């Protein structure tokens, strides 16, 4: 048994919430593993829903005779070979070599699961693997004379069970740990302790053995024994050799998501049945446990899990010979998933109407059926490289798809806003918004559909290239922020913009949103009355405010502007600003980056982002303080945490919390379901990212790793002031957050 835990983060408390990070990518690959001290747990003060993330052990055929099967477990990739079990744990590799194993041992998979794994790497279909079945167990039949070995278990419990036929000799079971620095038996527990050169600590718990006699399980005393040469075996008490015997060691595994390199969570979605979908990209060559490696520097990953997040429905990874990024995902009620990809060269594109990249941009739309079949992939006619928040595509009431981004023109170099209406069945572009020269320098970041067919878009206009961005007469801000501050004769800088289009793509409303510095629009939600809530980042000390939760940003002495702070603005076409506020910690040099926003059934807006300030607005916090680390100059590494700030319809604070450890966390996209459950995507570098008691404990990976969090929102009420401080005596009323890498 290889048991590994880390201590719970000391930064946590919370109430009215359930938060659990789902073990999404851990179903799909050999992951890095680091040891730590035993974790502690905190019981919730009131009943809560079952914690998510206890994914099953998933075994896949590899197509390799040398290692016919791999187990996709967190913290380790397990390769099953005829004479051994190989564990790949980041920088460490451990081989459990079966000594004297029969050369004709038969390795077979057992107990097929519902999920499939799919791989399309490169442009040559001969190298693709689709519909690869997954299994719950692998069996070594006749590993030793009269002795078979079965590996099965769950996401947390990797179990190897020896079954001995009558009169089989248990002393034939002998093995050696190859690659270990030290192997010893714990005199107190009887566990085998294996120490690896790279610092990994692996533990085989003391074995159990029994016989079934007359319907009763009769225990047989068993223990490990270790020879000076390092060969391990079992020592058993007397038993009835005429009956079968079972020896049942268990491998307990706990770890984070990801592979042996950097992996990034970008977008998340939920269908009408509560199934969870995630998209991202990864550098790790070991991500799926296949002998295949990444073709380029990064490839795309798409996963679907059941509502309890304890079983994989399907997994895809795709890529070409260059960098490919999975940026956003949208899921219709039928469970069909649509994914946006910023591709490199020779990304596999097939089955759609456009399979050759157009000159205006090479953004790709992919469609997957509810069962995981790849329906089509197609070029959409413009680029997506600026879209990182998971909000660049949306459905109207009839399920028609809308996408935003930016189109390119090489000579003269121009970039401008792009919006497309797409037939979801075929992937064919039906209508596009075709802006004129006044839209040079504009790019779309988020798109939302109003009722019935109104199109809302937010993004950034770099007014150095679009000095005459065409606003409408009812715009809340008809001119750019710099001209508003310094006069109409001044050149503009970058501002956020808000735009509303009719169904025929004509402009119904368009407005700047920004101050004297650089401002960028990132996320957007729209309520049933058409009121828009926009979030983004700002350098402007004079960003337009109204009824602000936070009225000032910390001003830099040199620039006179903010130091990359965030904003949240709610406005209507008829009434203008409803509220507009900074989202900041108020500290000089601290930074906050809002990446997305979601709206609950009460009209509260939840701003999701990351930053390194120590005084973010808090209320009912899951984590009351930043996971402090070391800041290094402008890069500010080891200080970023994700944050969530909830605002009422009039801009008061309803929720505020950090989520993070001592290294960096970065936010991606966010969505919300009909039950007011928030789903957050992102990636983490922290070994001590906060964990949920009783589910899966953390262990540090080699690089960035993917996370997805679910927060079940309670009844939230506005706070009393702009930045209420946490009460250290609040009781726990929530599970703590869980991350598995």
N, C-alpha and C positions, 0 to 999 in steps of 0.2 A: 504494500500500500504506500502510495506516495502522497503524503498529506502535507499541506502547505497553507498557512494562514498569515495574515498581516493584522496589525492593530487597527482598531477603528480610529478614524480621524477625530482629534480632540475638539474640532470646531463646531460640533453639531448640537442643535436643539431644534424643536419645532412643534407646531400645533395645527390642527384642522386640516392636515394634509397627509396624503400617502404618496411617498415618492419611491420609485424603484427604477434603477437603470437596468435595461434588458440585455440579456446576453445574446445579442443578435449575431455578431460576427464570430463569436466563439463556436458556433455550429460549423464553421467553415474553415478552420485551419489550425495548423501547428502554431502555437503561440509562445511568447517568451515567458519565463517563470523565474521569480525571485523569492527567496524565503523571508520570513519574518516571525515575529512573536505571535502567540495565540491571540485571536481577536476576542473582544468582549462584546456583549450585546445589551441593548436596552429594550425592555418590553414596552409596547405601546400602552398608554393609560386607558385606551378604549378599544373596542374591537375594530379591526381594520381588514381590508380585503387581503387575500393571500398575496404574498410577495411574488413578483414576477421574476422570470429569468432562470428558472431551474430547467434548462434545456436538456434533452436526453443525449446520451452518448450516441453519436452518429458514425456509422462505419460505411465506407465507400470502397468499391473495387477500383483499383488503380490502373489495371491493364498491364501491370508489370509482373513478370514471373518471379523476379527476385523479391518483391514485396507486394503480394497480390491485393492487400487491403490496407487502408489507413483509417485510424480513428480520429475523428475531428473533435478534439476535446480542448477545453480552455487550458492555457498554460503549457501545452505540450502537444506535439504531433506524434502519434503512435503509429509506427509502421510495423505491420505483421509480416514476418518472414518465416520460411519453413523451420529455421533453427533458432529463431530469436524474436524478441520484441524490442524495437528501437524507439526511444523517446527523444524527441528533438525539443530542447528547452532553451530557446534563445541561443546564447553562446555555448551552451553545454549540450552534449549528446550522451545518452546513456543507453547501452545495449544490454538487455537481459538475455544472455546466451544460454540456451538449453543444452546441457552437456549430455552427450550420448543419445540425442534425439534420433528417432528413426528417419532415414533419408527419404522414405516414401510417405511421410506424413501428409495427410490431405487437409488443406486449408479451405474451408467453405464458409460462406456468409449465411446467417440465419435470421429469421424474424424480420422480413422486409418491412420498412416503414413507409409512410405515405409520401415523404418528401423526395425531391430529386435535386441533383446538382448538375449544372450546365456550364460549359466552358467553351467560349469562342475567342481564341487568342490568335491574332494575325488574320491575313486575308485568305489563307489556304484552308478550305473546308476539310481537307484530309486530317488536319490537326485538331478539329473541333470535337467536343464531346457533349452530347445533349441527352437529357433524360437519364442520366446515370442514376441508378437506383441507390437507395440508402437502406442500411440494415441496422438492427439493434444489437447484433452479436456476430462474432467470428469464432469458428471452432477449429481446433487442432485435433483431428481424429487420429488416434493412434500415435500421439506424440512420443510416448514411451510404450513398451509392450503392455497392453491391457489398460492403458491410461490415456485419457483424453483431457484436453484443456479448452475451456470456453471463456471468452471475454465478452462481457456485456456490462450493463449498468445504466447510469444516468449521467446527466451533465456533471454532477458532483461526485458520483461514485463509479469508479472504473473497476469492475470486478473480474477477477480471474478465478475460475472454479475448476479444480481438478476432480475428475470422476474416475475412480479405480474399479475395474471389474473384479469379480471374485478371484481371489488368489493372485492378483497383480501385486508386484513388489513396490511399495512406496519408496524404498531407498533408491529406486531408479530415477526419482525426480531430483535432479541436481542442476544448479545454474550458477552463473558467475555474472557480476556486474562489471562490464567493460566500459572504461572511460571514467570510472569513479576514482576520486582521490583517496577516499577512506570509506571503509564499510565496517560497522560495528553493531553489536546488539546492545540495546538499552537494558541494563540489568533490572530496572524497575518495571518497565512495561513489556519487555520482551520484543519490542519493535526492532526492526532492522533500520539503522540510520545510514544513509548513503550521502556523502559529501562530495560535491563536484568541484573541479578546478575553478570554474567561473563563479563560484559562490552559491550555486543552487543547492538546496538541502532537500533531499527526498527521503521519505519515511515509508517503510513497509510495516504495517501494523501486524501485531502477533496473529498467527493464523488461527482459524477455527476449523474443527473437523467433526464429522458426525456420521452415523449410520442410521438408516430408517429400518426399524425392527418392529414388526407387528403394528404398524401405523404410528409408531412413536419415533421421534428424533432422539437418538441416544448419542450424547456427546462423547467424543474421543479426545483425550488430552493431546495437544499438539504444541510444538514450539519450533522456532528456528534453531538451526545449529550452523556454525560457521567454522570452516577449516582454516588453518593458517594461510593457505594459498588463496583464500578469498572465495572458495566454493561454498555455496549455501545449499541447504537441504532442510527437510523436515524430520524432526524426531517425534515419534508417536508412542502413546501408551498401547497396551495390548487391546486388540479388538477382534471381532469375528471375521477372519479373512475369507470365509465362505460367502460373505455378503458384500455388496458394493460399499465403497467408502467415498466420502466427499470431503475434500480439503478446500477451504474457501477463503483465500486472501482477497482483500478489497483494496483497490487503488482509489483513494479520495483525492479529488482534484479541485482546486480553487484558483481562479486567475482572472486576468483581464482579457479584453478582446484584442484581436489583431494578430499580425505575424511578426517576423523577425525584423521588420523595419517600420516605416511610418505608414499609418493608415488613417483616413480622414472620413468623418461622417458629415454629409452635406444636407441631406433631406430626409423627411419622414412623412408617412401617410398612413391613414386608417380607412378601411372600407366599411360598408354598412353592417358587416357581421363582427366588426371589431378586430379583424386581422391586421397585423402591423407590417408595414413596408418600410424599408430603408434603402437609401442609395448613398454611395460614396465612392472613394477610390483608394488604392493602396499601392505602396511600393514593394510590399513583401512578396518574395518569390515563393513562399511556402504557404500562401493563404488558404488554399483549398485542400491541401494534403495530397494533391495529385503530383505525379512526377513532372508535370508541366510547370514552367516558370513564367513569370511576367515577361511579355514580349517587349514592352517598352519600359520607360521609367515608372509609369503609373498606369494601372488598368482600372476598369469600372466594376463595381460590385453592386448587385441588386439582390435583396433578400425579402422573403415573405415568411412571417411566423403566424401561428395561430393566436387567438385573442389572449390566451394565458401566457404566451411567449414561452411555452415549454415544448414546442415542437416546430420543426422546420417544415414549411410547405414546399418551398423551392428556393434555390440559390443560383444566381448567374454571376459569372464574371467574364468580362469581355475587354479586348484591347488590341491595339496594333503595335507597330514598332516604335512609336513615340509616346509622348505623354497624353493620356486620356483621362478625363475627369467626369465623374457622374455628379451632376450639379443639383438636380431638382426632381421631384417625383410627385405625381398626382394620381389618385386612385378613385375610380367611380364606384357607385354603390354595388355594382356587380363584381367588384374585385379585379377589374382590368386596370393594370398599372401602366402609366405613361411616364417615361424617363427622359430628361434632357441631358445631353452629353456634349462636352466640348472636346472634340477628338483631335488626335494627331494623324499621322499618315497611316494608311491602310487599315483603319478601323473597320471591322466587318459590318457592311451595310448591305442588306438584302431584303427583298419582299415588299419594299415600299415604292412609291412612285418616282422618287429621285435617288439614284444610287451613285451619282457623280457629284462631287462638291462644286457648288456654284461659286462664282467670283465674289458675290456679295457677303459670303460668310459660310462657314462649314458646320454650323450647329446641327445636331442630330436629334431626332425624336425616335424613341424606341417604344414599342408596345408589347406587353406581355398579357397573356390570358390569365384568368383566375387560377388555372391549374399550373401556370408557369411556362406555357408554350410561348416561344418567341414568334409573335405574329408578324411584325415588320420592324424595320428600321429605315429611316429616310432622312435626307437632308431637307431642312425647312427653309433655306434660302437666306439666312442671316446668322450672325454670330451670337455666342452665349458666354464669352469668356469673362464678362463682368458679373455674371449671375452666380452668387454663392449662397443665397438664403433660402432656396427651396420654394420661392413664390413666383417663379417666372412662368407658370402655366396654371390654367384654371378652366373649369367647365361652366357652361351656361345651363339653364334649366332643362335643356334637351340633350345634354351630354356632349355638345359640340365643344371642341378644345380651342383655347386661346393661349398664345405664347407671345412673350415679349423679349426683346434683346436689342441688338444693334446691327445695322448693315454697314458694309464697308465699300469704299470706292478707292481704288489705288491711285489714280491720277486725275485731278489732284487728290491728295489724301483726304478723305472725308469719312466720318462715321456719323450715323444718325439713327434715331429711334426706329425700331421695327416692331410691328404688331401683326400677328397673323391669326386668321380663323382657319381651323384645320378640321377636316372630316376625320373623326376618330376611328372610323371603320377602316378606311383606306390609307390614312396619312396624307391625303392630298390637301394642299393648301387651297382654300376656297377664296379667301379675300385677304388682302394685305393693306395696311395703312401705308400710304406712299407720301411721306413728307417732302416738302420742298427744301430749298437751300437754307431757309431760316432755321431748319432743324439740325444743321451741322453741329456736331459735338454733343448730341443728345443720345442717351442710352437708357433703355428700360430695365428696371430691376425687379419689379413686382407687378402682377396683374390680378385683378379681382373682377368677377362678373356681378353686376347688379341685376335687379329684376326689371323687365324680363331679359333685355339684351344689352343693357348699358355696360360699357367697358371702362374700367377704372385702371389707370396706369400711373405708377410713380417711378422716378428715376433721377438722373442727374443731367443737367445741361451745363456743359462747359462753355460759358458765354464768351470766352476768348475766341471761339469759333462760331458761336451762334449769338451774336450781339443783338439780334433782332428776333429772338424767340417769340412767336406769335401768341401772346396771351389774349384772353377774351375780356370783354368789358366788365364782367362781374368777378374778375380774378381777385383773390384776397391779397395778392401782391403783383401788380401789373408790370413792374420793372425789376431788374436784378438787384440783389442786396447791396452791391457796392454802389450802384447809381442811387439807390434809395438813401444810402448813408452819406455819399460824398458829392452827388450831383450827376445830372444826366450826361455830362460830358466825359465822365470817367469810364474807363474800360471795365467790363464785367469780369468776375471770377466765376468759379463753379458754384451753382446753386442746385438745390433739389427742385424738382418740378412735380406738379400734380396735373393729370389730364383725364378728361372724361370724353369718351367717344360714343357716338351713336352706333347703331347696329350696322350702318352703311360705312363706317369708319370716318365719318365727318366729325370735326371737333365741336363738342358741346361746351367744354370748359377747359381752360388751361391757365395755370398760374405758376409763377416762381414761388419758392419758399426758401428763404435764406437771408443771411446778413452780409457783412463786409468781408468775411473770410470764405474759405471753401466749405461748402455744404453738400452732402450727398444723401439722396433718398434711397432707402434700402428695403423697407417693408411697408405693407398697406393692408388695412382691413376696412370693410364698408358694412354699416348696419342696414337694417331694413328700411330706414328712412333716407338712405343715401349719404349719411354722414360718414366722412372719411377720417381714419386715423393713420397718420403717416409717421414712420420712425426712420431715423438715419443718424448720420454723424455730422458734426459741425466744428469748425474752427472759429466761428463768429461770436464775438462777445456781445453783438447787437442782434442776435437771432430774434425774429419776431415772437413775442411772448404774449400770453393772455391767461389770467388766472393760474399762474405757474405753481407747480409743486415746488420747484427749485428755480429761483429767479435769477441766479447768477452762475456763470461758469468761472473757474479760476483763470485769471488772465495772466498770460506770459509776459514778462517784462520786455522781452526783445520784440516779439511780434505784436503785442497788444491785443492778441486774440486768444481764443480758447486753445487748450492742448488736446485736441481730438476728444471732444465730449459728444454725448448723444442728445437727441431731441425726440420728443413725442408731441405731435400736433393733431388735434381733432378739429375738423372744419366742415362746413357745409357750403354748397354752392350758393345758397340764398342768404345765409346769415354770417358767412365769413368764419373767423376763428371762434371756436367754442372754448378750447383751452390750448395752450402751447407752452411747453416747459422743457427745461434742460433735464436730462437724466445724467447725473454726475455725482462723484463723491466729494466735490468741492476742494480738492487738494491740487496745488500747483504741480505740474508735470505728470499728474495721474491722467490716465486715458480710459475712455469708455467707448465701445463700438456696438451700437445697436444693429442687429442683423435681421430681426424678424419681429412680427407682432401677431397676436391672435385675439379673438373676441369671444367672450363667453355668452351664455344665454341672457345674462343680465346687462349686457352692454359694457362690461369691464374689459379693458384692453390690457394685454400682458405683453410687455416689451422684453424681448430676449436678446442678450448680448454678452460681451465679455469685457473685462477691464481690470485695472490693477489698483484702483482706489480702495482705501481702507474704511470709507464712511459712506457707502451707498445707502439709499433709503431702505429701511427694513421694517417689515410688519409681518407677524406670524411666521418668522423666518424658519426655514429648515436648517440653514447654516447661518449663524449670527455674525461671523467674521470671515474675512479673507484668509485663505490658506497661505500665510506669510512664507516667503522664500527670499531669495537673493535677487535684487534688481541690478542689472548691468547696463548703465548708460541708456542711450536712446532705445536700445532693443528691449529693455524692460523684461528680460526673460525671467522665468520662475516666479512671476508675480500675477499673471493673468488668471482670473477665475471667471466662470460664467455667472451671470446674474439674471434674475427675473424681477421685473417691476410691474405690479398691477395697478392700473389707474381706473377709477370710476368714470362714468360718462361725463362728469363735470371736472375731472382731473385730480380728484383726491386719491390718496394712497390706500389701496385695499390689500396689497401684498408686496413684500420685498424680501429677497433672499439671495445669498451667495450659493454657489455650488462649485467646489473646487478644492484642490490640495496644494502642496507646496511648490509644485511645478506649474506649468501653464495649462489652462483649459481654453478652448476656443468654441464659440457657438456657431452653429449652422442654421438649419431651418427648424420650423416649429409648425405644428398643427393642433387642432382641438377637435374632439368628437362630440356627439350629441349629448353625452353625459357629463360634459365639462371636464373631461380629462385632457390635460396638456401632454403632448409628446414633443420632446426636444431632441435634436440631433446635434452632435458636435464631436470634438476629439480632445484627448487629454494626454499629458506627459507625466502626470503625477502618480507616483507609487502609492500615495496615501489618499487618493481620492476617496471621499466619504462612502461608507459601505452600509448596506442594510443588514441589520441583525438577522441571522438565521437563514440567509440565502447563500450567496457566493461571496467569498472574501477576496480582497484585491491582491495583486502582486504586480510588480513593476515590469513593464515590457521594455524592449530595446529602444523604441521611438514613440511617435504619436500613436495613439490607439483610439478607435471608434467608440463612442458611447451613444446610447439613446436612453432618455429618461422619460418616465411617465409620472405626472403629478395629478392626483385626484383632488380637485379643488373643492373646498367646503363652502360654507356660507360666508362670504367675505363682505366686510363693511368698510366704508372709508375711514381712514385714520385721522387723528386729531390735528396733525401738523405736517410740515414739509419734510421732516426727517426724524421721526420718532426713534428713540434708542431702544434696543432690545432689553427685555426684562430677564436678568440671569436666573430668576427663580421660577420661570414658567415650567410647568410639568411637561413631560413628553406626551404628545398626543398624536404621534405619527411614527411610522417606521422611518428609520434613517435612510438616506439615499444609498443605493447599491450601484457599484460599477463593476463590470467584469471585462477584462481586456484579453 
